[in-house]
Amino acid sequence: MTQGQVRCAGERLMKQGRMKRSGERNRTLYEAIATSDDGPAAPQAPSATPSVPSAATIPGRILTLAKEKEGVILGELVADLNLPEDKVREECGRLIAEEELRMARRNGDSIYIVVGMA
């Protein structure tokens, strides 16, 4: 993972209330927050196969469209999903951070491509 991906994942965990930050600059500490009254959450081993978002969710729909069209521009996603551009851009950013989607250039346009596709 890149530093940006780690930072994005950390921010997402803090927004979800699953991690907290204390201290400043080089003395910053990050701590996982227990998810139940049973004590701290047990560390999870990485899954052998990454979880794929359901096609009924926005991320799942984005991935489906990107696969079907072998790459899709932001405007197409906005039109096909009937969602605001900032929401689509945010969801695409999450998928990039989770290494399920990547940006590429095709015919001078920035497009979103499913990771593993040419």
Secondary structure, DSSP 8 states (H G I E B T S, - for coil): --HHHHHHHHHHHHHTTSEEEES-GGG-EEEE--SBTTBS-------SS-----TTSHHHHHHHHHHHTTSB-HHHHHHHHT--HHHHHHHHHHHHHTTSEEEEEETTEEEEEETT--
